[in-house]
Amino acid sequence: MSVLNACNITKVFPGTVALDDVSISFQSGKVNALVGKNGSGKSTLVKIINGAHDATNGTTDIDGREFRYDNPRQAFDDGIATVYQEMSLIPGLSVAENILVGRYRMKGPFVDWKNTYRDAAAVLENLGISLPLKELVTNLSVWQCQVVEIAKAMSVNPKVILLDEPTSALAQNETELLFELIRELTRKDVIIIYISHRLQELWEIADTCAVLRDGKHVGTLEMESATHKDLLNLMFGNVEVRQRPDDIVPEETSVFSVENLTREPAFRDISFSLRKGEILGIAGMLGSGRTELLRGIFGADALDSGVIRINGKEIRHPSPVFMKENGVAFIPEDRKNQGLVQILSIRDNLNHACLARTTRGLFVDQSREKEFSRKQILDLDIKVPGDEYPMTALSGGNQQKVVLGKWLNTEPRVLIFDELSRGIDVNAKQQIFQILWQLARQGLSSIVVSSELEELLEICNRVIVMRLGEFVEEINPDRLTVEELYARCMGGSES
């Protein structure tokens, strides 16, 4: 049996302590889960183990042999492999080429393809997997790509495999196949560290579960005897959930509704209505179908069936352009790549969605652009050195305000937020919440998804619980604790 030890690890970034004197051990022959809510320090610890970050203080060792890497490639070559949620495969290369990328067999200056394919086949055979070696990765399913990632990791005979959200994009049957593969890895004396937000799956795959909270290691559970309540207590401790102001009261008028929306396999038979001035939360664990639902509503992904109504107007085949023209705005989860154009100026980004209002004929009216930009900067209190600066000059919280301001310039009636406060600090979150409440007072309606479930209890009038692609329950956020909401999202008996 091998043991990886992280001893007294501290990591300080400018303005924040990401890890605070963390000591954890991970054993081979087991699946060692590592969990914690967003900002708990999980990703930072993983990046210290695999060489992406240096620890400010502390050491890491395997069976007493201390290690420290300058970069992830150095760690990979020494047997510490990371399988990320965002896959690192090269779509235009074959399965075999991806498994052994950078390590092909050579004959002089040329690749020895015969033996390269033989080596790749041996890796797959050792894992008990059958895949077409010459098939391009771009033609594979998500599940098959995940298998190739693991085969790539296993091709270096690793001591440690870090699995970062490996099931986030997999269907239920694919998840079960992946679990079988992971169990097989435990029999090969590999130290497996399994990071997941899907807490409900830990009882199926994990042997132990280490919990980080606010940069500290607060405990490790044996999953065989642990309950949902045990895990949630460690993750959240005494969470203070603030309440929204008393004057955030929606009108009875329904301004937006969906009926029987379906996009298999992500979600099915979804129905709800949204009142004027209401903030409606959608709660669920990662993989519950929340993001897919929002994208389907906005028309970014095609629906299989169902009807959307905006002020009584029926829409069966939404598109982003049509939804924008009908007063719906979408603030996406991936702010950097889908919400903003980083190389453009702050002013350009703030006017990006409202070109019809800032152009005269074929030409942009720069005075109107400046007017629209100035209004959102003042109204949303966006801290900018000047609106001609690029987006990269802004903090995460101010970038989120720019995405919101961009859509407010279209004069929407319904705002859809996917991960309202991802990647922004506590003060910026509170500013965003205040803006959301003020918009509700003005009659704007919002649909909010957040992985930080305590946020939904704080800001929403009503919360709908989503699990495995279905709506399972509607709750009053004033009558539930964050631990109870997490338990309901997980589908456990303790709620």
C-alpha positions in Angstrom: 0.0 0.0 0.0 1.2 3.5 -0.9 0.3 6.7 0.8 0.4 10.3 -0.5 0.8 12.8 2.3 0.1 16.6 2.1 1.7 18.0 5.2 0.9 21.5 6.6 0.2 22.9 3.1 -0.5 26.7 3.0 -1.1 28.6 -0.2 -1.4 32.4 -0.1 -2.5 34.4 -3.2 -2.6 38.2 -3.1 -5.4 39.1 -0.9 -6.5 35.6 0.1 -5.4 32.4 1.9 -6.5 29.6 -0.4 -5.1 26.8 1.9 -4.4 27.1 5.6 -2.1 24.5 7.1 -3.8 21.6 5.4 -2.7 18.0 6.2 -4.3 15.1 4.4 -3.3 11.5 3.5 -4.5 9.5 0.5 -4.0 5.7 0.3 -3.7 3.4 -2.7 -6.3 0.6 -3.0 -9.1 3.1 -2.2 -11.0 5.8 -3.9 -10.2 8.9 -1.9 -12.8 11.6 -2.4 -12.0 15.2 -1.9 -14.9 17.6 -1.6 -15.9 21.1 -0.5 -18.0 23.9 -1.8 -16.7 26.4 -4.3 -13.7 28.3 -2.9 -12.9 25.7 -0.3 -9.4 25.1 -1.7 -9.9 21.7 -3.6 -8.5 22.9 -6.9 -5.6 24.7 -5.3 -4.6 21.5 -3.4 -4.8 19.5 -6.6 -2.7 22.0 -8.4 0.0 21.9 -5.7 0.1 18.1 -5.9 0.4 18.1 -9.8 2.9 20.9 -10.0 0.6 23.7 -11.4 1.1 25.7 -8.2 3.9 26.0 -5.6 2.9 25.8 -2.0 3.7 28.8 0.1 4.5 26.4 3.0 4.4 22.7 3.6 5.5 19.5 1.9 4.1 16.6 -0.2 5.5 13.1 -0.2 4.7 9.5 -1.3 5.7 6.9 1.2 8.2 9.4 2.7 9.8 10.5 -0.6 9.2 14.2 -0.8 8.3 15.6 -4.2 7.8 19.1 -5.7 7.3 19.8 -9.3 7.8 22.9 -11.5 5.0 22.1 -13.8 2.3 19.5 -14.5 4.4 17.8 -17.3 7.2 17.1 -14.8 4.6 15.6 -12.4 3.1 13.5 -15.2 6.5 12.1 -16.2 7.0 11.2 -12.6 3.7 9.3 -12.3 1.3 11.9 -11.1 -1.5 12.2 -13.7 -4.5 14.5 -13.7 -7.7 13.8 -15.6 -9.5 17.2 -15.8 -13.2 17.9 -16.2 -12.2 20.0 -19.3 -10.6 17.3 -21.4 -7.1 17.8 -22.7 -7.3 15.5 -25.8 -6.5 16.6 -29.3 -9.6 16.1 -31.5 -7.7 15.7 -34.7 -5.5 12.8 -33.5 -6.5 9.2 -33.1 -7.2 7.3 -29.9 -3.7 5.7 -29.9 -2.0 9.1 -30.7 -3.7 10.8 -27.8 -2.9 8.0 -25.4 0.8 8.3 -26.2 1.1 11.9 -27.3 4.7 13.1 -27.0 5.9 9.6 -26.3 5.6 7.7 -29.6 8.0 4.9 -30.4 10.6 6.2 -32.9 12.8 4.7 -35.7 15.4 7.3 -36.1 13.7 10.5 -37.0 10.4 8.7 -37.9 7.5 7.5 -35.7 7.4 3.7 -35.4 3.6 3.5 -35.9 3.4 -0.3 -35.6 4.9 -0.4 -32.1 3.1 2.8 -31.1 -0.2 1.3 -31.8 0.9 -1.9 -30.1 1.8 0.1 -26.9 -1.6 1.9 -27.0 -3.4 -1.4 -27.4 -1.6 -2.8 -24.4 -2.7 0.1 -22.2 -6.3 -0.4 -23.2 -6.1 -4.2 -22.8 -4.6 -3.7 -19.3 -7.7 -1.6 -18.4 -10.1 -4.1 -20.0 -11.3 -1.6 -22.5 -12.0 -1.9 -26.2 -11.7 1.2 -28.4 -10.8 1.6 -32.1 -7.2 2.7 -31.9 -7.2 4.6 -35.3 -10.5 6.4 -34.7 -10.2 10.2 -34.4 -11.1 11.5 -30.9 -13.5 14.1 -32.5 -15.7 11.1 -33.5 -15.9 9.7 -30.0 -18.6 10.1 -27.4 -17.9 12.0 -24.2 -17.7 8.7 -22.3 -15.2 7.3 -24.7 -13.1 10.5 -24.5 -13.1 10.2 -20.7 -11.8 6.6 -21.1 -9.0 7.8 -23.4 -8.0 10.4 -20.8 -7.7 7.7 -18.2 -5.8 5.4 -20.6 -3.4 8.3 -21.3 -2.9 8.7 -17.5 -2.3 5.0 -17.1 0.2 4.8 -19.9 2.9 6.2 -17.6 2.2 3.6 -14.9 1.2 6.3 -12.5 1.5 6.4 -8.7 -1.3 8.9 -8.4 -4.4 9.7 -10.5 -6.3 12.9 -9.8 -9.8 12.7 -11.2 -11.4 16.2 -11.4 -15.2 16.0 -11.8 -15.0 12.9 -14.1 -18.7 12.3 -14.3 -19.9 15.9 -14.9 -20.7 15.4 -18.6 -21.7 11.7 -18.4 -25.1 10.0 -18.6 -26.1 7.6 -15.8 -25.1 4.4 -17.7 -21.8 6.0 -18.7 -21.1 7.0 -15.1 -21.6 3.4 -14.0 -19.1 2.2 -16.6 -16.6 4.8 -15.4 -17.1 3.6 -11.8 -16.3 0.0 -12.9 -13.1 1.3 -14.5 -12.1 3.3 -11.3 -12.7 0.2 -9.1 -10.3 -1.7 -11.4 -7.7 1.0 -10.9 -7.9 0.5 -7.1 -6.5 -3.0 -7.7 -3.4 -1.7 -9.4 -1.8 0.0 -6.4 -2.7 3.5 -7.7 -3.5 6.3 -5.3 -6.9 7.7 -6.6 -8.0 11.2 -5.6 -11.6 11.8 -6.7 -12.9 15.4 -6.8 -16.6 15.8 -7.3 -19.6 18.1 -6.7 -22.0 15.2 -7.2 -22.1 14.4 -3.5 -24.8 11.8 -4.0 -22.4 9.5 -6.0 -19.8 9.4 -3.3 -21.6 6.6 -1.4 -21.4 4.5 -4.6 -17.7 5.1 -5.6 -15.7 6.5 -2.6 -14.1 4.7 0.3 -13.1 7.8 2.2 -14.0 11.5 1.8 -11.7 14.4 2.9 -13.6 17.7 3.3 -12.1 21.2 2.9 -13.9 24.3 4.1 -12.6 27.8 3.7 -9.1 26.5 3.0 -8.9 24.2 6.0 -9.1 20.4 6.3 -12.1 19.9 8.6 -12.3 16.1 8.6 -12.2 12.8 6.7 -15.1 10.4 6.7 -15.3 6.7 6.1 -18.1 6.5 3.5 -19.3 3.1 4.7 -20.6 4.6 7.9 -21.1 8.3 6.9 -24.5 9.8 6.5 -25.5 12.8 4.3 -25.9 14.8 7.5 -22.3 14.0 8.5 -20.9 15.2 5.2 -23.0 18.3 5.0 -22.1 19.4 8.6 -18.4 19.1 7.7 -18.9 21.0 4.4 -20.9 23.9 5.8 -20.5 24.1 9.5 -22.6 27.0 10.8 -23.6 28.8 7.6 -25.1 32.2 8.0 -27.8 32.7 5.3 -28.9 36.3 5.0 -32.5 37.0 4.0 -33.6 39.1 1.1 -35.2 42.5 1.9 -38.9 42.4 2.9 -39.9 44.7 0.0 -38.9 42.2 -2.7 -42.4 40.9 -3.3 -43.4 39.8 -6.8 -46.7 40.7 -8.5 -49.3 38.0 -9.3 -48.9 38.6 -13.0 -47.1 35.8 -14.9 -44.7 37.2 -17.4 -42.9 34.1 -18.5 -43.7 30.3 -18.4 -42.5 27.0 -19.8 -44.5 23.9 -20.3 -43.1 20.3 -20.7 -39.7 21.4 -22.0 -37.6 18.4 -22.9 -34.1 17.9 -24.3 -33.0 14.4 -23.8 -30.9 13.2 -22.0 -30.3 16.5 -20.1 -33.8 17.3 -18.9 -37.4 16.3 -19.5 -41.0 17.6 -18.9 -40.0 20.8 -17.2 -42.8 23.3 -16.4 -42.9 26.5 -14.3 -44.1 30.1 -14.4 -42.3 33.3 -13.4 -44.1 36.3 -12.0 -43.3 40.0 -12.5 -40.5 41.1 -10.2 -39.9 37.5 -9.0 -36.5 35.9 -8.4 -36.8 32.2 -9.0 -34.0 29.9 -8.1 -33.2 26.5 -9.6 -31.2 24.3 -7.3 -29.5 21.0 -8.1 -26.2 19.2 -8.0 -23.7 19.3 -10.8 -25.1 17.2 -13.6 -28.7 17.8 -12.7 -29.4 19.5 -16.0 -29.6 23.1 -14.7 -27.3 24.7 -17.3 -28.7 22.7 -20.1 -32.2 23.9 -19.2 -31.2 27.5 -19.2 -29.5 27.1 -22.6 -32.6 25.4 -24.0 -34.9 28.2 -22.7 -32.7 30.9 -24.4 -32.4 28.9 -27.6 -28.7 28.3 -27.4 -29.5 24.5 -27.6 -32.4 23.1 -29.5 -35.4 21.7 -27.6 -36.9 18.3 -28.3 -40.4 19.5 -27.3 -42.3 21.9 -25.1 -43.6 25.5 -25.2 -42.3 28.8 -23.9 -44.7 31.7 -23.3 -43.6 35.3 -22.9 -46.5 37.5 -21.8 -48.8 35.0 -23.4 -46.9 34.8 -26.7 -46.2 31.1 -27.6 -42.7 30.1 -28.6 -41.9 26.6 -29.7 -38.5 27.0 -31.3 -36.5 29.7 -29.4 -33.3 31.2 -30.7 -31.0 33.6 -28.9 -31.8 36.4 -31.4 -35.6 35.9 -31.0 -35.4 35.6 -27.2 -33.4 38.8 -27.0 -35.9 40.6 -29.2 -38.6 39.4 -26.9 -37.0 40.8 -23.7 -35.0 37.8 -22.4 -31.3 38.1 -21.4 -28.9 35.3 -20.6 -25.8 35.7 -18.4 -23.9 32.4 -19.0 -21.9 30.3 -16.6 -18.6 30.8 -18.6 -18.3 34.5 -18.3 -14.9 34.7 -19.9 -15.5 32.8 -23.1 -19.3 33.1 -23.6 -20.3 36.4 -21.9 -17.5 38.7 -23.0 -15.0 39.5 -25.7 -11.8 39.9 -23.8 -9.8 41.6 -26.5 -12.5 44.3 -27.0 -12.9 47.4 -24.7 -15.2 47.7 -21.8 -17.4 50.1 -23.8 -17.6 47.7 -26.8 -18.6 44.9 -24.4 -21.3 47.0 -22.7 -22.8 47.8 -26.2 -22.3 44.3 -27.7 -25.9 43.1 -27.2 -27.7 46.4 -28.1 -26.2 47.3 -31.5 -29.7 48.1 -32.9 -29.9 50.9 -30.4 -26.5 52.4 -31.0 -26.3 52.4 -34.8 -27.7 54.9 -37.4 -28.0 53.2 -40.7 -24.7 51.4 -41.4 -22.7 53.4 -38.8 -22.2 53.2 -35.1 -23.2 56.3 -33.2 -20.3 56.7 -30.8 -22.0 59.3 -28.7 -24.8 56.8 -28.0 -22.3 54.1 -27.3 -20.6 56.3 -24.7 -24.0 57.2 -23.2 -25.1 53.6 -22.8 -21.6 52.6 -21.4 -21.6 55.5 -18.9 -25.1 54.7 -17.7 -24.3 51.0 -16.8 -20.9 52.0 -15.3 -22.7 54.4 -13.0 -25.8 52.4 -12.3 -23.9 49.2 -11.5 -20.9 50.9 -9.8 -18.5 49.2 -12.2 -14.9 50.0 -11.1 -13.1 50.9 -14.4 -10.0 52.9 -15.1 -11.9 54.1 -18.3 -14.3 52.4 -20.6 -11.8 52.3 -23.4 -9.6 49.8 -21.5 -9.8 46.1 -22.4 -11.9 43.7 -20.3 -8.7 42.1 -18.9 -8.2 45.3 -16.8 -11.2 44.4 -14.6 -11.6 42.1 -11.6 -14.0 39.1 -11.8 -16.7 40.9 -10.0 -16.5 43.9 -12.3 -16.5 41.7 -15.4 -19.7 40.0 -14.1 -21.2 43.5 -13.8 -20.2 44.3 -17.4 -22.0 41.1 -18.6 -25.1 42.2 -16.7 -24.8 45.8 -18.0 -24.5 44.6 -21.5 -27.9 42.9 -21.2 -29.5 45.7 -19.3 -28.8 47.9 -22.3 -31.2 45.8 -24.2 -34.0 46.7 -21.7 -34.9 43.1 -20.9 -38.0 41.9 -18.9 -36.5 38.5 -17.9 -32.9 37.9 -16.8 -31.5 34.3 -16.8 -28.4 33.9 -14.6 -26.2 30.7 -14.8 -23.8 30.8 -11.8 -24.6 34.4 -10.7 -21.5 34.9 -8.6 -18.9 32.3 -9.8 -15.3 33.5 -9.3 -16.1 36.7 -7.5 -15.3 37.7 -3.9 -17.7 38.2 -1.1 -18.1 41.9 -1.4 -18.7 41.7 -5.2 -21.3 39.0 -4.5 -23.2 41.3 -2.2 -23.1 44.1 -4.7 -24.5 41.8 -7.4 -27.3 40.7 -5.0 -28.2 44.3 -4.2 -28.4 45.0 -8.0 -30.6 42.0 -8.5 -33.0 43.1 -5.7 -33.1 46.6 -7.1 -34.0 45.2 -10.6 -36.8 43.1 -9.0 -38.2 46.3 -7.4 -38.3 47.8 -10.9 -40.3 44.8 -12.1 -37.6 42.7 -13.8 -38.0 39.0 -13.3 -35.0 36.6 -12.9 -34.2 32.9 -13.0 -31.0 32.1 -11.1 -28.9 29.0 -11.0 -26.1 28.8 -8.5 -23.9 26.0 -7.1 -23.7 28.0 -3.9 -27.1 26.9 -2.7 -27.0 29.2 0.3 -27.1 32.1 -2.3 -30.5 30.8 -3.5 -31.9 30.8 0.0 -30.6 34.4 0.4 -31.8 36.1 -2.7 -34.8 34.1 -4.1 -38.6 34.3 -3.6 -39.0 30.7 -4.6 -36.7 27.7 -5.3 -37.3 24.7 -7.5 -35.2 21.6 -6.9 -33.8 19.8 -10.0 -32.4 16.3 -9.9 -31.3 14.0 -12.8 -33.0 16.2 -15.4 -36.3 16.6 -13.6 -38.0 19.1 -11.3 -38.8 17.2 -8.1 -39.9 19.8 -5.6 -40.7 23.5 -5.1 -39.7 25.0 -1.8 -40.0 28.2 0.2 -36.4 29.5 0.9 -37.5 31.0 4.2 -38.3 27.6 5.6 -35.2 25.6 4.8 -31.6 25.4 5.9 -28.8 25.1 3.4 -28.0 21.6 4.7 -31.6 20.6 4.1 -31.5 22.0 0.6 -28.3 20.2 -0.3 -29.9 17.0 1.1 -32.9 17.4 -1.2 -30.7 18.1 -4.2 -28.8 14.9 -3.5 -31.9 12.8 -3.2 -31.1 11.4 0.2 -33.6 10.4 2.9 -32.3 13.0 5.3 -33.8 16.3 4.6 
